């Protein structure tokens, strides 16, 4: 790793990127095709080309105008918003508490980061950040409205990993990245003689982690949609292959977390006891350890490989230097020790880039996501299909919370994260409009299918999430 005083570019923190417009002919055609489909497809399919193009087009596909960088994701977001205006798509209901927390977190990050650096470059950087984050989330919230849309998003993500996995397998064996045709680096990075496949993503860790956090969604799809089992099975295999060929410990640990979350399905009604059991276990571990409990990260890394010591020291310094970053963040983290400029922990990154308020809102997004999942799970106990879908969304969120101890999304992986948050925000609609009665009216001449909505009261929700749906 480079020394931060001499090895990093001066614009590392709020600049960087390509110095000029860069795009391969195939990437341009792919991007234009996706934009055209955005406009011509109906609402329930418009997000499909958006997700496919945003996740497959590398970060290096960029349009540079003066000092402004418009990567493929931002171009797609702006095209998507233009589609919303042209097609007069309306927001479903009104903003819910989880929407406000997610948007508030992104806005807080932008404001605090700008205050921290007090530089015009930082302001421009955060404006681009808001286009990517808030733009992606709100665009998907306009279009993804119910359970059918959520399943369609999962199928789309399955197609994406099925496309990426073979290229990463080839990359892992040859060190050549086929996604150079779309603008990714042609030659793959290596560590300790091992190829670290990255596909279209900006780094191998990101590629493997995105696959790992999506894994539970594909397992859920396998059991939820019999007609999509082949797609789901291929997606599970592909996601596993992506995690393994990335040559990184964070995707492996994230995959393990996803498997544990899926295995807890029979104990879903005892999650409170499991959470308290985990807290007590960590407290007991602290009593038995000479070092702080977060150095468990280093011990796990000793089994899986990777830079666990760096990640544990990053958390340790983050705690010890609380008074340096609590207000608006800090620019002094490189002085905490060797390689402390490399903030590969999303929780630490939230604090160092935006202070305690930004850190708290980042945690609040995750906590409130679990709250929505938990509340919907209780109401959906009588509807097994809904319940399983809700559960795998919660498992995917749990996998992200584990992954964030070793990664910060900085490329198109942000789209996958906000797609998951969008699906979670839609979860209350699963139980808000459930019709309990469906039967067939049969006559001697023909079978007439009819669905009858039985009159019953709306299920009680222990919170305001269902308001407006």
N, C-alpha and C positions, 0 to 999 in steps of 0.2 A: 504493500500500500504506500502511496506517496506521502511524504511529510507535508502537513497542511501549509507550512510557511513557504515552501518552495515548489511543491509538486502540484498544487491545485491552481486552476486559472483564477484570475482576479474576479471573474463574474460567476464563480461556482455556485454561490448561494441564490442569486436571483437573476442569473443570465444563462450563459451557456447555450447549448443547442447548435443547430447548423447555422453557418454564417450566411448561407444563400439558399434560395429555393432548391429543393431536392426532391425528385420523384422519378421513378422508373416509368417507362411507357405503360407497362402492365398495371402499375399502381394507379396511374391516372385513369385508365380505362375502368378499373375496378371501382375507384372512387366515384366517377361520373355515373356508372351504372347504378351504384347504390343510391346516389342522390336522385336519379330519375325515378327509381322504384319508390323512394320515400314519398314522392309527389303523386304517383299514379295508383299506388296500392291503397285499399281501404284502411280505415283506422286500425282494425284488429290485426293487420299484417304489416303496417308501416314500420314498426319497430324491428322487424326481422332483418331487413337489409342494413338498418342502422347498426344493430348489434354485431352482425357478421363482419361488416366493413370496419367498424371501430376496433374490433378485437384482432382482426387479421392484418390490418395495415400498420406497419411499424411506426415508431415514434419519429424516425428520420424522414418520413414523407411529410414535408413541410413547405408551406408557402411563406416566404419572408417578404414583408412589405415594410420598408424602412427598418425600424428596430423591432417590429412586431412579428411574432412567430405564430402562424396558424398551422398547427399540425393536423393530421387527418381527422382526429377526433373532434377538434374544434370546428373544422370545416363542416363535418357531418352534423354537429350540434346546431350550428347556425342555419344550415339547410333545413334541419328538422324544425326549428322554430319558424322559419319562413313558411314551411308547409302548414304548421298550425295556424298561422295567420291567414294564409290563402284558403285553406279548407275550412276555416272557422270551427276548428275543434275546440270544444269546451272542457274545462276542468271538471272531473267527476265530483260533484258535491262541493265541499270547501276544504281548505287546508286543515288537516288533523294535527293534534299535538306532536305526533312523531314527525310529520312534515316540517313543522316549525322548528323542532330541535335540530333536525338534519340541516335545514337551510341556515339556521342560526349558527350552527357549528362552522359551516363553511364561511359565512360572512365574518364571524369573529376571527377566524384564522387570517382572512385577508386584511382586516383592519389592524390586528395586533402585529402581524408581520410587517406591515408598512410602517407602523409606529416604531417597531424595533430597529429597522434599518434606516428610516428617514431618508430614503433615496428614491428618486423617480423611477429607477430601474426596478426597485422592489414593488412599487405601486403597479407598474405595467405587468410584472410577473404575476402579482395576485389577481389582477383583472383577468388574465388568461386562465388562472386557476379557477376563478369563479365561473368562467364560461364552461370549463370542463366539468366542474363538480355540480354547481347549481343548475347549469344548463342541461346536463345529462339527466339529472334526477327529475327535474320538472318536466322535461320532454317525455320521459318514460312514464311519469305519473299521469300525464294527460292521456296517454294511449293505453296503458296497462290498467285495466279497471276491475277485472273479476278473475275467478278461478280459471276459466278457459284461457285467458290471457297469460296467467302465471304459468300454466302448463306449456303454452306455446313458447314462452320465453325460455323455459328449461329445455325444450326440444331444440330451440335455436342454439343455445349454448352447447348442447350435445353435438350438433353438427359442427360447431367451431372446433371443439377438442378432437373430433374424429378427423378433421382436416389437418390439424396441427400435429397430431401424434406421429404419423408416419414420417413426416419431415424431421421431427426431433429424433426419431430412431435412426434415420439415415445420418443425421448430423452427429449423433453420438458415436457412430462407427467410423465416419469419414472425416469429421471436423469441418465439413463444408455445410453451410446453412442454405437450404433451398429457398428460403424466404428472402434471399438477396434479390430475387426477381421482383419482390415488392418493396425493396429498399432496406432490408435488414443487413447487418454486417455479414460479409461473405465468409469470413474466417471466424471460427468459434473460439472462445476463450477456453483455456485449460487451467486446471489447478492440480498440482502434484501428479502430473502426467495423465490426469483424467479429463476427458472432454465434458464440458458442461453445456449441454444443448439449451438453446434459448428460443428457437423458433422465431416468431415475429416480435417477441417482447424485448424490452430493453436490457434484461439481465436474466440469467438462467434461474436465479432464485425466484424471480417474479413468475416466470413461465411455469415452474413446477408448483408454486404455491397456488396460483389461480386454478390449476387443475385439481389440486388437493381440496380446496374449499368448495369446488363445484361437485366433487365426487358424491356426497350424500344426496344431492338433487337428482343425480342420474340413477342412484339406487332406488330412490323414491319413485321415479318415473317408471322403473321396471315393474314395480308392484301396483302402481296406480293405473297404468294404461296398458292392458294386454296387447293392444295392436302396436304399441311402440316399444315392445320388449327387445326387439332386435336392435333398434336405435339405442335404447338405454344400455344394453349389454355392451355394445361397441363403445359407447361413451365411457362406461366404467373402465373398460380395458384401456382405452385411450388416455383417460385421465391418470390412471396408474402408471402407464408408460411415460407420460410427460413428467410426473413427479420423480420417477426413478432416473430418467435420462438427464434431468437437470443437474445431477451430481451435487445436490445441496441437501443439508440436513433439515432445513426449515420445511421444505415440502414433505419430507418423510415424517417429521413430527406432526405436521398439520394433518396428513393422511391418517396417522394413528389417532389423533384427536377426533377426526370424523368417524372412524370405525368405532371408537368408544362411545361417541354420541349416538350412533345408530344402535349399538348394543344395549343402550339404556332404555330402549323403547318399552320393554316390559315393566320398567320401574318409573314410568313417566308420571305416575301419581305420587311419587315419593321424592320429587326433585328437591323440595325444601330440605328434607333430611340429608340428601346427598350433598347439597351445597354446604350445609353446616358441617357435615362430616369432612368435607374438603378443607374448610377453614380450620377446623380443629387439628386435622392432620398436618397442615402447614405450621400451625403453632407448635405442635409437638416436634416437628422436624427442626424448627428453629431452636428449640431447647436442646436438641441433640447435636446441633451443628455449631462449630466454632465461628463460622462466617455467616453473614446474613442469608436468609432463606432464598433470596433470588439467585444465589450461586448454585442452586439446583440446576439452573440453565447450563452451567459449565459441566456439571456431572452428566447431564443427559447428552451434551455434545461429545463427551468422552466416549459414549457408546455409539453415537451415530456419526461422529466426525463433524467438521465445521469449526466456526470461530466462536464457540460458546463462551470462552474466557472473555473475549472482547465484549460480547453482549451482556454478560454478567457485570463487568466493570462499568459498562455504560449505564446500567440501571443504578449501580452503586454510586457512581459520581452524580447521577441525576438526583438521587436522594440527598446526598451530602451537600450539594450546591443548590439546595432549594431556594435560598434567599437571593441567588443570582438570577434565577429565571422566573420567579413567581409572578412578577408584575406584567411584563410584556414579552417574556422570553429572554434569551441571551445569545450574544455573539461570542462568548468566551469559552464555549464548550471545547474547542480545539485545545485550550490550555489545561484541560482536565487530565490529559495524559495522551499516550501514544494512540493515534488513530481515533481519538474521541470526536474528530470532525465527522466521522462516518456514523451518522445517527441511523443505524439500521434497526430501529425499534419505533413503531408508530406511536406508542404511548409517550416515550421520551421525546420523539419528534414533535408531538402536539404541544408539549410543555416548553421545549426550547425555542419553538418558532412562534409561540403565542401566549406564553404565560399560563398561570393556573386556570384562568377562565377558559381558555381554549382547551386546556387539558381536561377540565371538568366537563365541558360540552362534548368532547370526543368520547369520553366515558359514558356520558348521558345518552348518546346515540345508541350505543351498544346495550346499555341497561334498559332503555325504553323499548328497544327492539325485542329484547327478551320478555318484557312486560306484555307487549302486544301478543307475542307468540303464546305466552303462558295463559293469558286471559282467553284467547281464542281456543286453546286446547281444552280448557275446562268446558266451554260451551259446545264443543264439537265431539264430545265423547260418544254421542249417539250416532255419529256419522263417520264410520271408519275411514272412508276414502279421504274426506276432508281432514280428518285427524292425522293421517299419515303424511299428507302433504304439508300440513302445518308443522309437524314434527321435523321433517327433513329440512325445512327452511330454518328452523331453530338450530339444527345440527350444523348447517352451513354457517350460520352466524357464530356458533361456538367455535368452529374450526378457524374462522377469521380472528376471533379473540386470541386464540393460541398463536396463529401465524404472526400477528402483529408484534409479538415479542422478538421477532427476528427479521422483520421486513417493513418497509414503507413503500406503498404503491406510488410510482412516479410516472408510469407510462399508461398505455391503454388499459392496464389492469384496473384503473380507477373506474372504468365503465362497468366491469364485472361487479365491483363492490356496490356501486349505486344501483345496478340492476337488482342485486339481492335486497338492498334496502327498499327498493320500490315494491318488490314482491311481498316483503314483510308488511309494508304499509297497506297493501291491498287485502291482507289476511282477514281483517274484520268483516269484509263483505262475504266471506265464505259462510258465516253463520248468521249474518244479518238478514239474508233473503232466502234462507233455506226453506224449501217446500217439502213437507213430510209425506205427501201422498202422491203416488203415481200408479195408475192402473190401466188396464186395457179394457175397452168396451168392445165386446165381440158380438157380431150379428151372424145369422146363417149365411149371409152373402159375402161379407168381408170383415176384416179386422180393422177396426178404427182405433188408432192410438191416441189417447188423450191424457194430458197431464193436468191434474186437478190440484190447485193450491188450496189446501185446507186452511180454514180460518183459525189462526192461533196468534197469541201475543208474541211480539218480538222478544227474542231471548235477552235476558238481563245481562248487561255488561258492567263490570266493576270499574268503570272509567269512561272517559268521553270519546273513546276511539270510534264508536259507531255513530256518533252524531254527524249528520251530514251525508251518510251513506244511504 
